């Protein structure tokens, strides 16, 4: 009897060890994402950019808004590694602090859009009928307006500032994500576990929040990632045109204002190449991370 009990315990231990080796969904997603080399490299780059922005006072000791005598259009030196801008401010400090503004605009604006998209898309897809028609027709109307022109118009009325830019981009950029959420909800609501919850009398609110929405968020996460890149580009364009973040507050977009002159483009490369490169690499990295998330979250991927 003792030997049989020992064998049973060993067999049970083997079963638990095999179960522990089975990858969880999160582990499988992370494994797939890691195999996307461009996405992993981009993620590391974005982490570095975020750390530099957060630790700006440490890595950029010069005041980004202070005017330094003799630094106007001054070429890079050991003290000012990226030289001075048109007004005599340190370009490196403005580049690092500008990362705070540009990344904040992208994250906050997309967060606003995601909240609106989740609310409207879930209500539209779950209830259908007149609710769906009303919300989707309003979405179609919003999508008929040229996005950048509409944002510029609203910002011109409200006045250019970082907070207005965040709010306007977020409040006007939800349409595509709302339609995406609606499509996912229309599919998920027909699954068996949702029908079972309805038969058991589970309230609609709980069905939407606990059963349907968690199973429809994967495509939204990917869309939100691409949305951050789009918001950063939009802010840069608005700031370049004078409708976004205005100097002396630094942002990558308004640092490009000096590039409007041919003379500046030809002779003062440090006034526009650093900020332009920062925008290019950051947006490219975010898009690569979005590609990696899309592949990792695709249930058809069979990467072990």
Secondary structure, DSSP 8 states (H G I E B T S, - for coil): -HHHHHHHHHHHHHHHHHHHHS--HHHHHHHHHHT-HHHHHHHHHHHHHHHHHHTHHHH--S-TT---TT-TT----SSSTT-B-TTS-BHHHHHHHHHHHHHHHHHHHHHHHHHHHHHHHHHHHHH-HHHHHHHHHHHHHHHHS-HHHHHHHHHHHH---HHHHHHHHHHHS-HHHHHHHHHHHHHHTTSHHHHHHHHTT--HHHIIIIIIGGGGHHHHHHHHHHHHHHHHHHHHHHHHHTSSS-TTS--TTGGGGGGGSHHHHHH-GGGTHHHHHHHHHHHHHHHHHHHHHHHHH-TT----
